[in-house]
Amino acid sequence: MISNQELHIRLMDKADFNLMVKWLNNQQVLEFYEEPPSNLERVINKYGPRIDGKHYVTPCIVEYNNESIGYIQYYEIQDTELKKYGYPGNQNIYGIDQFIGEPKLWGQGIGTKMIQMMLNSLCNKGASKVLLEVKSNNVRAISSYKKCGFKRIKDLNNDLVLMEWIV
């Protein structure tokens, strides 16, 4: 789907369910990703419809040197969410959510690269802006997002920050 020399972002498939269970039970990952601990049934129920194209979110797996190391999803933000954030509708604004599921790879610039790759892809899809929510205490992620050109827009409930990237 999206590739450079060492990073590859591909569509998630059902063979990735057990990998998601592993990552979504890692306390280091869950400290910063807005998910409760998970099990196979919960992963299938949440990600199965996305894989099957029955949900507006497109789930992807990130591979680094041919090993699956993380997750990234993108979606056109729905009008109700746009209103919640204070944006008018019909602007072709996308959202992304992501994590590196292998903490030993944190702090190596991989997250920044995968986000830049996704931003380039969303530009090609006609995105005017890309938004994301991040926990205010996730200093590493916020630093990565700033390197990619995201700006802090406002604080949200539950210690979340809304960040925006404009094409």
C-alpha positions in Angstrom: 0.0 0.0 0.0 2.5 2.6 1.2 6.2 1.8 1.2 9.7 3.2 1.6 13.0 1.2 2.0 12.4 -0.1 5.5 8.8 0.8 6.3 5.7 -0.6 4.7 2.1 0.3 5.6 -0.4 -2.3 4.4 -4.1 -3.0 4.9 -4.8 -5.0 8.0 -6.3 -8.5 7.5 -7.8 -11.2 9.7 -4.4 -12.9 10.1 -3.4 -9.8 12.2 -6.0 -10.3 14.9 -3.7 -12.2 17.3 -1.0 -9.5 16.8 -3.5 -6.8 17.8 -4.5 -8.8 20.9 -0.8 -9.0 21.9 -0.3 -5.2 21.4 -3.6 -4.3 23.0 -2.6 -6.2 26.2 0.9 -4.6 26.5 0.7 -2.1 29.4 3.3 0.1 27.9 1.3 0.5 24.7 -2.0 1.0 26.6 -0.6 3.7 28.8 -0.8 6.0 25.7 -3.4 4.4 23.4 -7.0 4.9 24.2 -8.0 1.3 24.5 -8.8 -1.1 27.4 -7.0 -4.4 27.5 -8.4 -6.7 24.8 -9.1 -10.3 23.8 -9.5 -12.0 20.5 -13.3 -11.7 20.5 -13.2 -7.9 21.1 -10.5 -7.4 18.4 -12.6 -9.4 15.9 -15.7 -7.4 16.7 -14.0 -4.1 16.5 -11.6 -4.6 13.6 -13.4 -7.3 11.5 -16.0 -4.8 10.1 -13.2 -2.4 9.3 -11.2 -5.1 7.4 -14.4 -6.0 5.5 -15.0 -2.4 4.5 -18.2 -2.1 6.5 -16.9 0.8 8.6 -15.5 4.2 7.7 -12.2 3.5 9.4 -9.4 1.9 7.3 -7.1 -0.2 9.5 -3.4 -0.8 8.6 -0.5 -2.7 9.9 3.0 -1.1 9.9 5.9 -3.3 9.0 9.6 -2.3 9.7 12.3 -4.4 8.0 9.6 -7.0 7.1 8.3 -7.4 10.7 4.9 -6.2 11.9 5.6 -3.5 14.5 2.5 -1.3 14.8 -0.9 -0.1 13.8 -2.2 3.0 12.0 -5.7 3.8 10.9 -7.2 6.6 8.8 -10.7 7.9 8.2 -12.6 10.8 6.9 -13.9 12.5 10.1 -17.6 12.3 10.4 -19.7 15.5 10.6 -20.6 14.9 14.3 -16.9 14.7 15.2 -16.2 17.8 13.1 -18.8 19.7 15.0 -17.4 18.5 18.3 -14.0 19.8 17.3 -15.4 23.1 16.1 -15.0 22.6 12.3 -17.7 23.1 9.7 -18.6 20.0 7.6 -17.6 19.1 4.1 -13.9 19.9 4.3 -12.4 16.5 3.5 -10.7 16.4 6.9 -9.1 13.1 7.9 -8.2 11.6 11.2 -5.4 9.2 12.1 -4.6 7.0 15.1 -1.5 5.0 15.5 0.9 3.2 17.8 4.1 1.2 17.7 3.2 -2.0 19.4 6.8 -3.0 20.1 8.1 -0.6 22.8 11.8 -1.6 22.1 11.4 0.4 18.8 10.2 3.5 20.5 12.4 6.6 20.2 14.0 5.6 16.9 12.1 7.9 14.6 10.0 5.1 13.1 6.7 6.6 14.3 7.6 10.0 12.7 8.4 8.2 9.4 5.2 6.2 9.4 3.1 9.3 10.1 4.8 11.3 7.3 4.1 8.4 4.9 0.4 8.4 5.9 0.2 12.2 5.6 1.6 12.0 2.0 -1.0 9.3 1.2 -3.8 11.3 2.6 -2.7 14.3 0.6 -3.1 12.1 -2.5 -6.6 11.3 -1.4 -7.5 15.0 -1.3 -7.3 15.7 2.5 -7.3 19.4 3.4 -6.4 18.7 7.0 -5.5 15.8 9.3 -6.5 15.7 12.9 -5.4 13.5 15.8 -6.0 13.2 19.5 -3.1 12.5 21.8 -2.8 12.1 25.6 -1.3 15.3 27.0 1.3 13.3 28.9 2.5 11.5 25.8 5.5 13.7 25.3 7.3 11.3 22.8 4.2 11.2 20.5 3.6 14.9 20.7 7.2 15.5 19.8 6.9 13.2 16.8 3.7 14.9 15.6 5.3 18.3 15.8 8.2 17.0 13.7 5.6 16.0 11.1 4.1 19.5 11.1 1.1 19.0 13.5 0.1 22.0 15.7 -1.7 21.9 19.0 -5.2 23.2 18.5 -7.0 22.7 21.8 -7.3 20.6 25.0 -10.1 18.1 25.0 -11.7 16.2 27.9 -9.9 13.3 29.5 -6.4 14.8 29.3 -6.5 14.7 25.4 -5.1 17.3 23.1 -6.4 17.9 19.5 -3.6 18.4 17.0 -4.0 19.5 13.4 -1.9 19.2 10.2 -2.8 21.4 7.2 -1.9 20.4 3.7 
